[in-house]
Amino acid sequence: TSAVAADLASHPSVRGSNKSLGTVTGLINGCGAITASLGLLAIGPLSEKYGWGGVWVYLMGCTAAGTLLMGPKIWEEAFPKPDPELAETELEETKTAVVV
């Protein structure tokens, strides 16, 4: 949830408005807490019907689903797109360093 909230902080619709950003962050964290509590409610019935092996499979599935849903954000953080303006600035600095 922190990555999503940080990503939202850079969005133009909430930039400069701490109240809006706080509301959105609170909603994201609240939804995460509700989802986590509902997920925990499934452990009792799963352990009774399938044993603890079923609980571990469930937890692995939840982890895989969360990772897949966050995949695009993880990819963006791991392999950022080059900023064309920054690349031009670095190229100019390199040329200046070579000329001097």
Chimera marker file (.cmm) of the C-alpha trace (Angstrom):
<marker_set name="trace">
<marker id="1" x="0.000" y="0.000" z="0.000" r="1" g="1" b="0" radius="0.5"/>
<marker id="2" x="2.931" y="2.323" z="0.585" r="1" g="1" b="0" radius="0.5"/>
<marker id="3" x="4.032" y="2.054" z="-3.040" r="1" g="1" b="0" radius="0.5"/>
<marker id="4" x="0.544" y="2.901" z="-4.262" r="1" g="1" b="0" radius="0.5"/>
<marker id="5" x="0.273" y="5.852" z="-1.876" r="1" g="1" b="0" radius="0.5"/>
<marker id="6" x="3.703" y="7.125" z="-2.952" r="1" g="1" b="0" radius="0.5"/>
<marker id="7" x="2.697" y="6.791" z="-6.593" r="1" g="1" b="0" radius="0.5"/>
<marker id="8" x="-0.505" y="8.731" z="-5.916" r="1" g="1" b="0" radius="0.5"/>
<marker id="9" x="1.476" y="11.503" z="-4.233" r="1" g="1" b="0" radius="0.5"/>
<marker id="10" x="3.003" y="12.372" z="-7.602" r="1" g="1" b="0" radius="0.5"/>
<marker id="11" x="-0.360" y="12.446" z="-9.397" r="1" g="1" b="0" radius="0.5"/>
<marker id="12" x="-1.403" y="15.964" z="-10.492" r="1" g="1" b="0" radius="0.5"/>
<marker id="13" x="-4.900" y="15.670" z="-8.993" r="1" g="1" b="0" radius="0.5"/>
<marker id="14" x="-3.597" y="15.426" z="-5.407" r="1" g="1" b="0" radius="0.5"/>
<marker id="15" x="-0.299" y="17.271" z="-5.724" r="1" g="1" b="0" radius="0.5"/>
<marker id="16" x="-0.187" y="20.165" z="-3.291" r="1" g="1" b="0" radius="0.5"/>
<marker id="17" x="-3.256" y="19.047" z="-1.352" r="1" g="1" b="0" radius="0.5"/>
<marker id="18" x="-2.273" y="17.266" z="1.847" r="1" g="1" b="0" radius="0.5"/>
<marker id="19" x="-5.913" y="16.718" z="2.773" r="1" g="1" b="0" radius="0.5"/>
<marker id="20" x="-6.675" y="14.900" z="-0.498" r="1" g="1" b="0" radius="0.5"/>
<marker id="21" x="-3.517" y="12.835" z="-0.263" r="1" g="1" b="0" radius="0.5"/>
<marker id="22" x="-4.291" y="11.913" z="3.343" r="1" g="1" b="0" radius="0.5"/>
<marker id="23" x="-7.814" y="10.841" z="2.411" r="1" g="1" b="0" radius="0.5"/>
<marker id="24" x="-6.637" y="8.664" z="-0.468" r="1" g="1" b="0" radius="0.5"/>
<marker id="25" x="-3.867" y="7.108" z="1.632" r="1" g="1" b="0" radius="0.5"/>
<marker id="26" x="-6.318" y="6.399" z="4.456" r="1" g="1" b="0" radius="0.5"/>
<marker id="27" x="-8.757" y="4.729" z="2.068" r="1" g="1" b="0" radius="0.5"/>
<marker id="28" x="-6.009" y="2.550" z="0.585" r="1" g="1" b="0" radius="0.5"/>
<marker id="29" x="-4.758" y="1.492" z="4.014" r="1" g="1" b="0" radius="0.5"/>
<marker id="30" x="-8.313" y="0.883" z="5.255" r="1" g="1" b="0" radius="0.5"/>
<marker id="31" x="-9.129" y="-1.331" z="2.279" r="1" g="1" b="0" radius="0.5"/>
<marker id="32" x="-5.909" y="-3.266" z="2.855" r="1" g="1" b="0" radius="0.5"/>
<marker id="33" x="-6.801" y="-3.823" z="6.517" r="1" g="1" b="0" radius="0.5"/>
<marker id="34" x="-10.323" y="-5.006" z="5.688" r="1" g="1" b="0" radius="0.5"/>
<marker id="35" x="-9.030" y="-7.362" z="3.006" r="1" g="1" b="0" radius="0.5"/>
<marker id="36" x="-6.414" y="-8.778" z="5.374" r="1" g="1" b="0" radius="0.5"/>
<marker id="37" x="-9.000" y="-9.408" z="8.086" r="1" g="1" b="0" radius="0.5"/>
<marker id="38" x="-11.339" y="-11.141" z="5.618" r="1" g="1" b="0" radius="0.5"/>
<marker id="39" x="-8.442" y="-13.271" z="4.424" r="1" g="1" b="0" radius="0.5"/>
<marker id="40" x="-7.714" y="-14.349" z="7.986" r="1" g="1" b="0" radius="0.5"/>
<marker id="41" x="-11.322" y="-15.435" z="8.424" r="1" g="1" b="0" radius="0.5"/>
<marker id="42" x="-10.775" y="-18.026" z="5.683" r="1" g="1" b="0" radius="0.5"/>
<marker id="43" x="-7.959" y="-19.777" z="7.594" r="1" g="1" b="0" radius="0.5"/>
<marker id="44" x="-10.256" y="-21.523" z="10.108" r="1" g="1" b="0" radius="0.5"/>
<marker id="45" x="-12.527" y="-23.196" z="7.544" r="1" g="1" b="0" radius="0.5"/>
<marker id="46" x="-9.563" y="-24.021" z="5.306" r="1" g="1" b="0" radius="0.5"/>
<marker id="47" x="-7.647" y="-25.711" z="8.128" r="1" g="1" b="0" radius="0.5"/>
<marker id="48" x="-10.709" y="-27.741" z="9.153" r="1" g="1" b="0" radius="0.5"/>
<marker id="49" x="-11.502" y="-28.919" z="5.628" r="1" g="1" b="0" radius="0.5"/>
<marker id="50" x="-8.027" y="-29.306" z="4.067" r="1" g="1" b="0" radius="0.5"/>
<marker id="51" x="-5.614" y="-29.227" z="7.021" r="1" g="1" b="0" radius="0.5"/>
<marker id="52" x="-2.692" y="-26.887" z="7.464" r="1" g="1" b="0" radius="0.5"/>
<marker id="53" x="-1.333" y="-27.848" z="4.053" r="1" g="1" b="0" radius="0.5"/>
<marker id="54" x="-4.395" y="-26.166" z="2.530" r="1" g="1" b="0" radius="0.5"/>
<marker id="55" x="-3.733" y="-23.036" z="4.583" r="1" g="1" b="0" radius="0.5"/>
<marker id="56" x="-0.166" y="-22.843" z="3.263" r="1" g="1" b="0" radius="0.5"/>
<marker id="57" x="-1.375" y="-23.253" z="-0.318" r="1" g="1" b="0" radius="0.5"/>
<marker id="58" x="-3.905" y="-20.464" z="0.316" r="1" g="1" b="0" radius="0.5"/>
<marker id="59" x="-1.196" y="-18.182" z="1.717" r="1" g="1" b="0" radius="0.5"/>
<marker id="60" x="1.100" y="-18.930" z="-1.225" r="1" g="1" b="0" radius="0.5"/>
<marker id="61" x="-1.767" y="-18.119" z="-3.598" r="1" g="1" b="0" radius="0.5"/>
<marker id="62" x="-2.409" y="-14.816" z="-1.813" r="1" g="1" b="0" radius="0.5"/>
<marker id="63" x="1.274" y="-13.945" z="-2.039" r="1" g="1" b="0" radius="0.5"/>
<marker id="64" x="1.389" y="-14.823" z="-5.743" r="1" g="1" b="0" radius="0.5"/>
<marker id="65" x="-1.774" y="-12.795" z="-6.458" r="1" g="1" b="0" radius="0.5"/>
<marker id="66" x="-0.397" y="-9.762" z="-4.614" r="1" g="1" b="0" radius="0.5"/>
<marker id="67" x="2.916" y="-10.005" z="-6.435" r="1" g="1" b="0" radius="0.5"/>
<marker id="68" x="1.200" y="-10.284" z="-9.814" r="1" g="1" b="0" radius="0.5"/>
<marker id="69" x="-1.056" y="-7.326" z="-9.082" r="1" g="1" b="0" radius="0.5"/>
<marker id="70" x="1.933" y="-5.223" z="-8.038" r="1" g="1" b="0" radius="0.5"/>
<marker id="71" x="4.032" y="-6.557" z="-10.944" r="1" g="1" b="0" radius="0.5"/>
<marker id="72" x="3.779" y="-3.476" z="-13.155" r="1" g="1" b="0" radius="0.5"/>
<marker id="73" x="4.778" y="-1.193" z="-10.264" r="1" g="1" b="0" radius="0.5"/>
<marker id="74" x="7.655" y="-3.499" z="-9.295" r="1" g="1" b="0" radius="0.5"/>
<marker id="75" x="8.846" y="-3.535" z="-12.913" r="1" g="1" b="0" radius="0.5"/>
<marker id="76" x="8.620" y="0.265" z="-13.146" r="1" g="1" b="0" radius="0.5"/>
<marker id="77" x="10.683" y="0.670" z="-9.968" r="1" g="1" b="0" radius="0.5"/>
<marker id="78" x="13.276" y="-1.944" z="-10.971" r="1" g="1" b="0" radius="0.5"/>
<marker id="79" x="13.687" y="-0.761" z="-14.566" r="1" g="1" b="0" radius="0.5"/>
<marker id="80" x="12.791" y="2.950" z="-14.800" r="1" g="1" b="0" radius="0.5"/>
<marker id="81" x="12.331" y="4.509" z="-18.224" r="1" g="1" b="0" radius="0.5"/>
<marker id="82" x="15.166" y="6.876" z="-19.105" r="1" g="1" b="0" radius="0.5"/>
<marker id="83" x="14.266" y="10.552" z="-18.889" r="1" g="1" b="0" radius="0.5"/>
<marker id="84" x="15.105" y="12.140" z="-22.284" r="1" g="1" b="0" radius="0.5"/>
<marker id="85" x="15.793" y="15.558" z="-20.722" r="1" g="1" b="0" radius="0.5"/>
<marker id="86" x="18.156" y="14.037" z="-18.164" r="1" g="1" b="0" radius="0.5"/>
<marker id="87" x="19.959" y="12.056" z="-20.878" r="1" g="1" b="0" radius="0.5"/>
<marker id="88" x="20.550" y="15.254" z="-22.906" r="1" g="1" b="0" radius="0.5"/>
<marker id="89" x="21.923" y="17.033" z="-19.840" r="1" g="1" b="0" radius="0.5"/>
<marker id="90" x="24.304" y="14.173" z="-19.093" r="1" g="1" b="0" radius="0.5"/>
<marker id="91" x="25.393" y="14.101" z="-22.740" r="1" g="1" b="0" radius="0.5"/>
<marker id="92" x="26.132" y="17.856" z="-22.663" r="1" g="1" b="0" radius="0.5"/>
<marker id="93" x="28.114" y="17.469" z="-19.439" r="1" g="1" b="0" radius="0.5"/>
<marker id="94" x="30.140" y="14.657" z="-21.011" r="1" g="1" b="0" radius="0.5"/>
<marker id="95" x="30.881" y="16.776" z="-24.087" r="1" g="1" b="0" radius="0.5"/>
<marker id="96" x="31.942" y="19.679" z="-21.872" r="1" g="1" b="0" radius="0.5"/>
<marker id="97" x="34.177" y="17.430" z="-19.804" r="1" g="1" b="0" radius="0.5"/>
<marker id="98" x="35.875" y="16.069" z="-22.936" r="1" g="1" b="0" radius="0.5"/>
<marker id="99" x="36.392" y="19.535" z="-24.463" r="1" g="1" b="0" radius="0.5"/>
<marker id="100" x="37.883" y="20.979" z="-21.277" r="1" g="1" b="0" radius="0.5"/>
<link id1="1" id2="2" r="1" g="1" b="0" radius="0.2"/>
<link id1="2" id2="3" r="1" g="1" b="0" radius="0.2"/>
<link id1="3" id2="4" r="1" g="1" b="0" radius="0.2"/>
<link id1="4" id2="5" r="1" g="1" b="0" radius="0.2"/>
<link id1="5" id2="6" r="1" g="1" b="0" radius="0.2"/>
<link id1="6" id2="7" r="1" g="1" b="0" radius="0.2"/>
<link id1="7" id2="8" r="1" g="1" b="0" radius="0.2"/>
<link id1="8" id2="9" r="1" g="1" b="0" radius="0.2"/>
<link id1="9" id2="10" r="1" g="1" b="0" radius="0.2"/>
<link id1="10" id2="11" r="1" g="1" b="0" radius="0.2"/>
<link id1="11" id2="12" r="1" g="1" b="0" radius="0.2"/>
<link id1="12" id2="13" r="1" g="1" b="0" radius="0.2"/>
<link id1="13" id2="14" r="1" g="1" b="0" radius="0.2"/>
<link id1="14" id2="15" r="1" g="1" b="0" radius="0.2"/>
<link id1="15" id2="16" r="1" g="1" b="0" radius="0.2"/>
<link id1="16" id2="17" r="1" g="1" b="0" radius="0.2"/>
<link id1="17" id2="18" r="1" g="1" b="0" radius="0.2"/>
<link id1="18" id2="19" r="1" g="1" b="0" radius="0.2"/>
<link id1="19" id2="20" r="1" g="1" b="0" radius="0.2"/>
<link id1="20" id2="21" r="1" g="1" b="0" radius="0.2"/>
<link id1="21" id2="22" r="1" g="1" b="0" radius="0.2"/>
<link id1="22" id2="23" r="1" g="1" b="0" radius="0.2"/>
<link id1="23" id2="24" r="1" g="1" b="0" radius="0.2"/>
<link id1="24" id2="25" r="1" g="1" b="0" radius="0.2"/>
<link id1="25" id2="26" r="1" g="1" b="0" radius="0.2"/>
<link id1="26" id2="27" r="1" g="1" b="0" radius="0.2"/>
<link id1="27" id2="28" r="1" g="1" b="0" radius="0.2"/>
<link id1="28" id2="29" r="1" g="1" b="0" radius="0.2"/>
<link id1="29" id2="30" r="1" g="1" b="0" radius="0.2"/>
<link id1="30" id2="31" r="1" g="1" b="0" radius="0.2"/>
<link id1="31" id2="32" r="1" g="1" b="0" radius="0.2"/>
<link id1="32" id2="33" r="1" g="1" b="0" radius="0.2"/>
<link id1="33" id2="34" r="1" g="1" b="0" radius="0.2"/>
<link id1="34" id2="35" r="1" g="1" b="0" radius="0.2"/>
<link id1="35" id2="36" r="1" g="1" b="0" radius="0.2"/>
<link id1="36" id2="37" r="1" g="1" b="0" radius="0.2"/>
<link id1="37" id2="38" r="1" g="1" b="0" radius="0.2"/>
<link id1="38" id2="39" r="1" g="1" b="0" radius="0.2"/>
<link id1="39" id2="40" r="1" g="1" b="0" radius="0.2"/>
<link id1="40" id2="41" r="1" g="1" b="0" radius="0.2"/>
<link id1="41" id2="42" r="1" g="1" b="0" radius="0.2"/>
<link id1="42" id2="43" r="1" g="1" b="0" radius="0.2"/>
<link id1="43" id2="44" r="1" g="1" b="0" radius="0.2"/>
<link id1="44" id2="45" r="1" g="1" b="0" radius="0.2"/>
<link id1="45" id2="46" r="1" g="1" b="0" radius="0.2"/>
<link id1="46" id2="47" r="1" g="1" b="0" radius="0.2"/>
<link id1="47" id2="48" r="1" g="1" b="0" radius="0.2"/>
<link id1="48" id2="49" r="1" g="1" b="0" radius="0.2"/>
<link id1="49" id2="50" r="1" g="1" b="0" radius="0.2"/>
<link id1="50" id2="51" r="1" g="1" b="0" radius="0.2"/>
<link id1="51" id2="52" r="1" g="1" b="0" radius="0.2"/>
<link id1="52" id2="53" r="1" g="1" b="0" radius="0.2"/>
<link id1="53" id2="54" r="1" g="1" b="0" radius="0.2"/>
<link id1="54" id2="55" r="1" g="1" b="0" radius="0.2"/>
<link id1="55" id2="56" r="1" g="1" b="0" radius="0.2"/>
<link id1="56" id2="57" r="1" g="1" b="0" radius="0.2"/>
<link id1="57" id2="58" r="1" g="1" b="0" radius="0.2"/>
<link id1="58" id2="59" r="1" g="1" b="0" radius="0.2"/>
<link id1="59" id2="60" r="1" g="1" b="0" radius="0.2"/>
<link id1="60" id2="61" r="1" g="1" b="0" radius="0.2"/>
<link id1="61" id2="62" r="1" g="1" b="0" radius="0.2"/>
<link id1="62" id2="63" r="1" g="1" b="0" radius="0.2"/>
<link id1="63" id2="64" r="1" g="1" b="0" radius="0.2"/>
<link id1="64" id2="65" r="1" g="1" b="0" radius="0.2"/>
<link id1="65" id2="66" r="1" g="1" b="0" radius="0.2"/>
<link id1="66" id2="67" r="1" g="1" b="0" radius="0.2"/>
<link id1="67" id2="68" r="1" g="1" b="0" radius="0.2"/>
<link id1="68" id2="69" r="1" g="1" b="0" radius="0.2"/>
<link id1="69" id2="70" r="1" g="1" b="0" radius="0.2"/>
<link id1="70" id2="71" r="1" g="1" b="0" radius="0.2"/>
<link id1="71" id2="72" r="1" g="1" b="0" radius="0.2"/>
<link id1="72" id2="73" r="1" g="1" b="0" radius="0.2"/>
<link id1="73" id2="74" r="1" g="1" b="0" radius="0.2"/>
<link id1="74" id2="75" r="1" g="1" b="0" radius="0.2"/>
<link id1="75" id2="76" r="1" g="1" b="0" radius="0.2"/>
<link id1="76" id2="77" r="1" g="1" b="0" radius="0.2"/>
<link id1="77" id2="78" r="1" g="1" b="0" radius="0.2"/>
<link id1="78" id2="79" r="1" g="1" b="0" radius="0.2"/>
<link id1="79" id2="80" r="1" g="1" b="0" radius="0.2"/>
<link id1="80" id2="81" r="1" g="1" b="0" radius="0.2"/>
<link id1="81" id2="82" r="1" g="1" b="0" radius="0.2"/>
<link id1="82" id2="83" r="1" g="1" b="0" radius="0.2"/>
<link id1="83" id2="84" r="1" g="1" b="0" radius="0.2"/>
<link id1="84" id2="85" r="1" g="1" b="0" radius="0.2"/>
<link id1="85" id2="86" r="1" g="1" b="0" radius="0.2"/>
<link id1="86" id2="87" r="1" g="1" b="0" radius="0.2"/>
<link id1="87" id2="88" r="1" g="1" b="0" radius="0.2"/>
<link id1="88" id2="89" r="1" g="1" b="0" radius="0.2"/>
<link id1="89" id2="90" r="1" g="1" b="0" radius="0.2"/>
<link id1="90" id2="91" r="1" g="1" b="0" radius="0.2"/>
<link id1="91" id2="92" r="1" g="1" b="0" radius="0.2"/>
<link id1="92" id2="93" r="1" g="1" b="0" radius="0.2"/>
<link id1="93" id2="94" r="1" g="1" b="0" radius="0.2"/>
<link id1="94" id2="95" r="1" g="1" b="0" radius="0.2"/>
<link id1="95" id2="96" r="1" g="1" b="0" radius="0.2"/>
<link id1="96" id2="97" r="1" g="1" b="0" radius="0.2"/>
<link id1="97" id2="98" r="1" g="1" b="0" radius="0.2"/>
<link id1="98" id2="99" r="1" g="1" b="0" radius="0.2"/>
<link id1="99" id2="100" r="1" g="1" b="0" radius="0.2"/>
</marker_set>
